Amino acid sequence: MNITLKELITEILALPQVTQNEITVLLEIGLKDFTRDELLSGKREGVKKGTYSPAALTRTLQKLIKRGNMISTETNAAGEIVYGLIKPCESYMDYEKILLNITRSRLLTLNIMRVALVFILFDNKPSSARNVAKRLNMDPDYLVSVLQRMYLIGLLEKCRYEELDFNGDDIQYELEDFGRSSDEASSPRTNLLFFWIKKEWKGYIEESWL
């Protein structure tokens, strides 16, 4: 039985003590089954040789197999082990490019990847920091530092509430963002920031210092 991209992301985010390497490998497998050699040698389209560390990849695959509910293995005609999802993902839709850039970038941390997946899970709608923090059960103050890093590397877009062009269903927020009382809620904080990921992000910075 196949699953949707949203279902795959939901399962990834629900994994207990999930690591950055596990998220990376699961997103890579979700795109297409692979052999270990394909990732390490650069034979897989879009993956440069050296992107993955042999030892780290082996440990991550072994850990995911032990979890028992995410990946499967089979042997191909060449005697190589092929890794795939137990429940294959139907399609990455129009998020394929950004997901692969997130997967293969060396600029990101575990929490940046988790935040990015939450945005995709909710259709990349402009979201307040409180809303994202609640969905990840993350301290809001700490989340702000993650968002700042995402904005610094160009992965995140931001805009003040008063500058958004939307209807009420197009943003994700918490009641606390607009005041705790009904009177306060009728007067939104116009300077409150909303965020979404930049789908055109390349995953690396093209620059030379010398």
BELWO-V596258 format. One record per run of one state. SS is the DSSP state (2 for helix, 1 for strand, 0 for the rest). FROM is the first residue (numbers start at 1). TO is the last residue. Records with the same first field share a line. If there is no record, write none. Layout:
# BELWO-V596258
SS = FROM-TO ; FROM-TO
This chain:
# BELWO-V596258
0 = 1-2 ; 4-4 ; 15-19 ; 32-33 ; 42-53 ; 68-70 ; 76-80 ; 86-88 ; 90-92 ; 105-109 ; 122-125 ; 128-128 ; 137-139 ; 153-155 ; 164-167 ; 173-174 ; 179-181 ; 186-192 ; 198-210
1 = 3-3 ; 34-35 ; 71-75 ; 81-85 ; 89-89 ; 126-127 ; 156-160 ; 171-172 ; 193-197
2 = 5-14 ; 20-31 ; 36-41 ; 54-67 ; 93-104 ; 110-121 ; 129-136 ; 140-152 ; 161-163 ; 168-170 ; 175-178 ; 182-185
